[in-house]
């Protein structure tokens, strides 16, 4: 189970624990997520406007998914991120940006993206994918509201198939009952924020 955390001092509380299976199931299936779509037809300006609706903690969780999972085959991305952290939108370039062939590989891995955010009490969960509804790839990440730098990957998503690191039965249900609509470049609402089931 992959967990990312920052160093703690003696005065810092211990890292938070994961929720019980019952709590996690309630978070996923009872809480209505906020869904942010970044359609492939968006311009840079339109994508920036959509990104303004996404909180900094949620952007960091999505960036964690991009760097650690979607771009894991490119070693230099994580190394450069450690030296000089970049904003999430840096890795979500649009067609109207002029990129070198080398930059295009990691700054525009997918033309469109979908981000779903679940929150209940102090529990937060981010489901973030590139190529949504097609050959989607990404991961689901959990953290506590007071500890945004301590993230635990609950599952990986490869071609729409979820591989669980925790809560295997619940992740199997998530995969079975995934209700998020497919996203295509023609969708009118792809640049809007909506609330709907995962």
C-alpha positions as a Markdown table, in Angstrom:
| # | Residue | x | y | z |
|---|---|---|---|---|
| 1 | Unk | 0.0 | 0.0 | 0.0 |
| 2 | Unk | 1.7 | 3.2 | -1.1 |
| 3 | Unk | 1.7 | 6.0 | 1.4 |
| 4 | Unk | 3.3 | 9.4 | 0.9 |
| 5 | Unk | 4.1 | 11.4 | 4.1 |
| 6 | Unk | 6.3 | 14.3 | 5.2 |
| 7 | Unk | 8.8 | 13.9 | 8.0 |
| 8 | Unk | 7.4 | 14.4 | 11.5 |
| 9 | Unk | 8.9 | 15.8 | 14.6 |
| 10 | Unk | 8.5 | 14.7 | 18.2 |
| 11 | Unk | 5.8 | 17.4 | 18.7 |
| 12 | Unk | 3.9 | 16.3 | 15.5 |
| 13 | Unk | 0.9 | 14.0 | 16.0 |
| 14 | Unk | 1.4 | 10.5 | 14.5 |
| 15 | Unk | 0.2 | 10.0 | 10.9 |
| 16 | Unk | -3.6 | 9.4 | 10.8 |
| 17 | Unk | -5.0 | 5.9 | 10.4 |
| 18 | Unk | -7.1 | 4.7 | 7.5 |
| 19 | Unk | -10.9 | 4.6 | 8.1 |
| 20 | Unk | -12.7 | 1.3 | 9.0 |
| 21 | Unk | -14.1 | -0.6 | 6.0 |
| 22 | Unk | -17.6 | 0.7 | 7.1 |
| 23 | Unk | -16.4 | 4.3 | 7.2 |
| 24 | Unk | -14.7 | 4.0 | 3.8 |
| 25 | Unk | -17.8 | 2.4 | 2.2 |
| 26 | Unk | -20.0 | 5.2 | 3.5 |
| 27 | Unk | -17.5 | 7.8 | 2.2 |
| 28 | Unk | -17.6 | 6.3 | -1.3 |
| 29 | Unk | -21.2 | 5.3 | -1.7 |
| 30 | Unk | -23.1 | 7.7 | 0.6 |
| 31 | Unk | -21.2 | 11.0 | -0.1 |
| 32 | Unk | -21.9 | 12.7 | -3.4 |
| 33 | Unk | -18.7 | 13.6 | -5.0 |
| 34 | Unk | -17.7 | 16.8 | -6.7 |
| 35 | Unk | -16.7 | 15.9 | -10.3 |
| 36 | Unk | -14.3 | 18.1 | -12.3 |
| 37 | Unk | -13.9 | 17.4 | -16.0 |
| 38 | Unk | -11.1 | 18.7 | -18.1 |
| 39 | Unk | -12.2 | 18.0 | -21.6 |
| 40 | Unk | -9.8 | 17.5 | -24.5 |
| 41 | Unk | -11.3 | 20.4 | -26.4 |
| 42 | Unk | -10.4 | 22.9 | -23.6 |
| 43 | Unk | -8.0 | 25.8 | -24.3 |
| 44 | Unk | -5.3 | 26.7 | -21.7 |
| 45 | Unk | -7.4 | 29.5 | -20.4 |
| 46 | Unk | -10.5 | 27.3 | -20.1 |
| 47 | Unk | -8.5 | 24.7 | -18.2 |
| 48 | Unk | -7.1 | 27.3 | -15.8 |
| 49 | Unk | -10.7 | 28.5 | -15.1 |
| 50 | Unk | -11.8 | 25.0 | -14.3 |
| 51 | Unk | -8.7 | 24.4 | -12.1 |
| 52 | Unk | -9.5 | 27.5 | -10.0 |
| 53 | Unk | -12.4 | 25.5 | -8.6 |
| 54 | Unk | -10.2 | 22.7 | -7.4 |
| 55 | Unk | -8.7 | 23.2 | -3.9 |
| 56 | Unk | -4.9 | 23.1 | -3.4 |
| 57 | Unk | -5.1 | 19.9 | -1.4 |
| 58 | Unk | -7.1 | 18.2 | -4.1 |
| 59 | Unk | -4.7 | 19.4 | -6.8 |
| 60 | Unk | -1.8 | 18.0 | -4.8 |
| 61 | Unk | -3.5 | 14.6 | -4.6 |
| 62 | Unk | -4.2 | 14.6 | -8.3 |
| 63 | Unk | -0.6 | 15.6 | -9.0 |
| 64 | Unk | 0.6 | 12.7 | -6.8 |
| 65 | Unk | -1.4 | 10.3 | -9.0 |
| 66 | Unk | 0.1 | 11.8 | -12.2 |
| 67 | Unk | 3.7 | 11.7 | -11.0 |
| 68 | Unk | 3.7 | 8.4 | -9.1 |
| 69 | Unk | 1.4 | 6.4 | -11.3 |
| 70 | Unk | 0.5 | 7.8 | -14.7 |
| 71 | Unk | 4.0 | 9.0 | -15.5 |
| 72 | Unk | 5.8 | 6.3 | -13.4 |
| 73 | Unk | 7.6 | 5.1 | -16.5 |
| 74 | Unk | 9.4 | 8.4 | -16.8 |
| 75 | Unk | 11.9 | 8.5 | -14.0 |
| 76 | Unk | 13.0 | 12.0 | -14.6 |
| 77 | Unk | 9.5 | 13.4 | -13.8 |
| 78 | Unk | 9.6 | 12.4 | -10.2 |
| 79 | Unk | 13.2 | 13.5 | -9.8 |
| 80 | Unk | 12.5 | 16.9 | -11.2 |
| 81 | Unk | 9.3 | 17.2 | -9.1 |
| 82 | Unk | 11.4 | 16.7 | -6.0 |
| 83 | Unk | 13.8 | 19.4 | -7.0 |
| 84 | Unk | 11.2 | 22.0 | -8.1 |
| 85 | Unk | 7.6 | 21.1 | -7.5 |
| 86 | Unk | 5.2 | 22.2 | -10.2 |
| 87 | Unk | 1.5 | 22.9 | -10.2 |
| 88 | Unk | -0.9 | 20.2 | -11.3 |
| 89 | Unk | -1.9 | 22.1 | -14.5 |
| 90 | Unk | 1.7 | 21.9 | -15.7 |
| 91 | Unk | 1.1 | 18.2 | -16.3 |
| 92 | Unk | -2.2 | 18.8 | -18.0 |
| 93 | Unk | -1.2 | 20.9 | -21.1 |
| 94 | Unk | -3.8 | 21.6 | -23.8 |
| 95 | Unk | -3.6 | 21.5 | -27.6 |
| 96 | Unk | -3.1 | 25.2 | -27.9 |
| 97 | Unk | 0.2 | 25.2 | -26.0 |
| 98 | Unk | 3.4 | 24.9 | -27.9 |
| 99 | Unk | 5.5 | 22.1 | -26.4 |
| 100 | Unk | 8.6 | 20.4 | -27.5 |
| 101 | Unk | 8.3 | 16.7 | -28.4 |
| 102 | Unk | 10.1 | 15.8 | -25.2 |
| 103 | Unk | 7.8 | 17.9 | -23.0 |
| 104 | Unk | 4.7 | 16.7 | -24.8 |
| 105 | Unk | 5.3 | 13.2 | -23.5 |
| 106 | Unk | 4.9 | 14.1 | -19.9 |
| 107 | Unk | 3.0 | 17.4 | -20.0 |
| 108 | Unk | 0.2 | 16.1 | -22.2 |
| 109 | Unk | 0.0 | 12.4 | -21.5 |
| 110 | Unk | -3.8 | 12.6 | -21.8 |
| 111 | Unk | -5.9 | 15.1 | -23.7 |
| 112 | Unk | -8.7 | 14.9 | -21.1 |
| 113 | Unk | -8.9 | 14.2 | -17.4 |
| 114 | Unk | -11.6 | 13.5 | -14.8 |
| 115 | Unk | -11.3 | 14.2 | -11.1 |
| 116 | Unk | -13.8 | 13.1 | -8.5 |
| 117 | Unk | -13.6 | 14.3 | -4.9 |
| 118 | Unk | -15.3 | 12.6 | -1.9 |
| 119 | Unk | -15.4 | 14.2 | 1.5 |
| 120 | Unk | -17.1 | 13.3 | 4.8 |
| 121 | Unk | -16.1 | 14.5 | 8.2 |
| 122 | Unk | -12.3 | 14.5 | 8.2 |
| 123 | Unk | -12.1 | 11.9 | 5.4 |
| 124 | Unk | -11.0 | 12.9 | 1.9 |
| 125 | Unk | -10.8 | 10.8 | -1.2 |
| 126 | Unk | -9.6 | 11.6 | -4.7 |
| 127 | Unk | -10.3 | 9.5 | -7.8 |
| 128 | Unk | -8.2 | 10.9 | -10.7 |
| 129 | Unk | -7.8 | 9.5 | -14.2 |
| 130 | Unk | -6.5 | 10.4 | -17.6 |
| 131 | Unk | -8.3 | 9.1 | -20.7 |
| 132 | Unk | -11.6 | 8.9 | -18.7 |
| 133 | Unk | -14.2 | 6.5 | -20.1 |
| 134 | Unk | -11.8 | 5.1 | -22.7 |
| 135 | Unk | -8.4 | 3.5 | -21.7 |
| 136 | Unk | -8.6 | 5.4 | -18.4 |
| 137 | Unk | -5.6 | 5.3 | -16.1 |
| 138 | Unk | -5.0 | 6.7 | -12.6 |
| 139 | Unk | -5.6 | 6.0 | -9.0 |
| 140 | Unk | -7.7 | 6.5 | -5.9 |
| 141 | Unk | -6.1 | 8.3 | -3.0 |
| 142 | Unk | -7.2 | 8.8 | 0.6 |
| 143 | Unk | -6.1 | 11.4 | 3.2 |
| 144 | Unk | -7.4 | 13.0 | 6.4 |
| 145 | Unk | -8.4 | 16.7 | 6.1 |
| 146 | Unk | -5.9 | 17.8 | 8.8 |
| 147 | Unk | -3.1 | 15.7 | 7.2 |
| 148 | Unk | -3.1 | 16.5 | 3.4 |
| 149 | Unk | 0.5 | 15.5 | 3.0 |
| 150 | Unk | -0.2 | 11.9 | 4.3 |
| 151 | Unk | -1.8 | 10.2 | 1.3 |
| 152 | Unk | -2.6 | 6.5 | 0.9 |
| 153 | Unk | -3.3 | 4.9 | -2.5 |
| 154 | Unk | -6.3 | 2.7 | -2.2 |
| 155 | Unk | -6.4 | 1.4 | -5.7 |
| 156 | Unk | -4.8 | 1.8 | -9.1 |
| 157 | Unk | -6.8 | 2.1 | -12.3 |
| 158 | Unk | -5.5 | 0.6 | -15.5 |
| 159 | Unk | -7.8 | 0.5 | -18.5 |
| 160 | Unk | -10.7 | 0.8 | -16.1 |
| 161 | Unk | -9.7 | -2.2 | -14.1 |
| 162 | Unk | -9.0 | -1.4 | -10.4 |
| 163 | Unk | -6.2 | -3.1 | -8.4 |
| 164 | Unk | -6.8 | -2.7 | -4.7 |
| 165 | Unk | -4.1 | -1.9 | -2.1 |
| 166 | Unk | -6.8 | -1.9 | 0.6 |
| 167 | Unk | -10.5 | -2.6 | 1.0 |
| 168 | Unk | -10.5 | -5.3 | -1.7 |
| 169 | Unk | -14.2 | -6.0 | -1.4 |
| 170 | Unk | -15.2 | -2.3 | -1.5 |
| 171 | Unk | -12.9 | -1.6 | -4.4 |
| 172 | Unk | -14.5 | -4.6 | -6.2 |
| 173 | Unk | -17.9 | -2.9 | -5.7 |
| 174 | Unk | -16.5 | 0.4 | -6.9 |
| 175 | Unk | -15.3 | -1.2 | -10.1 |
| 176 | Unk | -18.7 | -3.1 | -10.5 |
| 177 | Unk | -20.9 | -0.1 | -9.9 |
| 178 | Unk | -18.8 | 2.7 | -11.3 |
| 179 | Unk | -21.5 | 5.2 | -12.6 |
| 180 | Unk | -19.4 | 8.1 | -13.8 |
| 181 | Unk | -20.4 | 9.0 | -17.4 |
| 182 | Unk | -17.9 | 8.6 | -20.2 |
| 183 | Unk | -16.2 | 11.9 | -21.1 |
| 184 | Unk | -15.6 | 12.8 | -24.7 |
| 185 | Unk | -14.3 | 15.9 | -26.3 |
| 186 | Unk | -17.8 | 16.9 | -27.5 |
| 187 | Unk | -19.3 | 17.0 | -24.0 |
| 188 | Unk | -20.8 | 20.4 | -23.3 |
| 189 | Unk | -20.2 | 20.2 | -19.6 |
| 190 | Unk | -16.6 | 18.9 | -19.7 |
| 191 | Unk | -15.2 | 22.1 | -18.4 |
| 192 | Unk | -17.8 | 22.5 | -15.6 |
| 193 | Unk | -17.9 | 21.3 | -12.0 |
| 194 | Unk | -20.8 | 19.0 | -11.2 |
| 195 | Unk | -22.0 | 16.8 | -8.4 |
| 196 | Unk | -23.0 | 13.2 | -9.3 |
| 197 | Unk | -22.2 | 9.6 | -8.3 |
| 198 | Unk | -18.8 | 8.1 | -9.1 |
